[in-house]
Amino acid sequence: MTPMKLDLLQMSRAEKLKAMLELWEDLARDDAAVDSPGWHEAALHETADRVREGTEPAHDWEAAKQELRRRVA
């Protein structure tokens, strides 16, 4: 396989975010192959507890992505 090179200094912020999103979506297709760090589960439980208590606002993921895209466009 030929190594891929990205000229990060020449890429716009929007291009970098698009590349990052595409990489993340590709990696997420087989999320069972990725080992999460040990602290990750505890952090998720802590956040879920704060959401249940009403001290942590929940955001719809699709809406959050659209908002981030709007900010960098």
Stockholm file with secondary structure:
# STOCKHOLM 1.0

chainA/1-73         MTPMKLDLLQMSRAEKLKAMLELWEDLARDDAAVDSPGWHEAALHETADRVREGTEPAHDWEAAKQELRRRVA
#=GR chainA/1-73 SS CCCCCCCTTTSCHHHHHHHHHHHHHHHHTTGGGSCCCHHHHHHHHHHHHHHHHTSSCCCCHHHHHHHHHHHHC
#=GC SS_cons        CCCCCCCTTTSCHHHHHHHHHHHHHHHHTTGGGSCCCHHHHHHHHHHHHHHHHTSSCCCCHHHHHHHHHHHHC
//
